[in-house]
Amino acid sequence: METKRSNDPLHGITLKKIVEDLVSFYGFDTLGELIDIKCFNDKPSVKSSLTFLRKTDWARKKVEDLYIRTLPKMQQD
């Protein structure tokens, strides 16, 4: 029996890992410039960002899209 692999680049990656990786790569200052949302600009933390992103689909989509675009850069380092 053949195992199918998902073509989704986010398959198996938690939102927490996405946010932590982006913060590690960019820092909250740059992340707040790239995606202008309050949770990245006003007293940012991973916890507050996760709370907001889990409730706000449009913001989560922006974060996921940035992660997908950034993934090749993160893999180079």
N, C-alpha and C positions, 0 to 999 in steps of 0.2 A: 504494500500500500504506500502510495506516494504522499509525502507531507507537503501541503501547499504553504508557500510563504506569502505573507501579506505585502502588497506593494505600498502600503501606507508607511511613510517614514516615521510616523509617530507611534506606530504599533508597539505596545509594551512599554512605552515611556510615560511616566507619571507627570502630571502638571507640576508637582513639586520639583522633580528633576529638571524639567524644562526651565522653570524660574531660577533654580539654583545655578544651572549651567550658564544661563544668560547673565545673571548677576556676576558670576565668577569671571565671565569673558568680558563683559562691558562695564560692570559696576552700575549702581543705581543712577548715577548722574547721566551717563550716556544712554542708558536704557530709558530714562525719563525723557531725553531729547528725541530718541527714536520712536517711542510710543508715549505720547503725551497724555498720561492718565495719572490721576491724583495718587494712586497707591505707589507709584514709582517716584513721585516728586515731593510729596508731603509726608515727612517722617516714614520713609520707606522701610519695610521689613519683608522678609519672605512670607511670614505668617499673614500679615495684612494683605499682601498681594494675592496670596492664594485664596483668602476669604473673598476678596473682590472678584477675582477672575472666575471662581466657581459659580458666582451668581450672575455674571455679566458675559453673555455669549460673544458679543461683538469684540470686547476687549480680549477675551481668551483667544479668539480667532487671530487677532493681530499679533499676540504673543506667540502663538503656534506658528504663524507664517514667518515671523522673524526668526524663530528657532530653526525652521527648515532652511531658510536662506543662510543662516549663520553656521549651520552644521558642518559644511565643508571647511570653513575657516577654523573651526574648533578642532577638527580632525587633523589639520596640518600641524598644529602646535605640539 
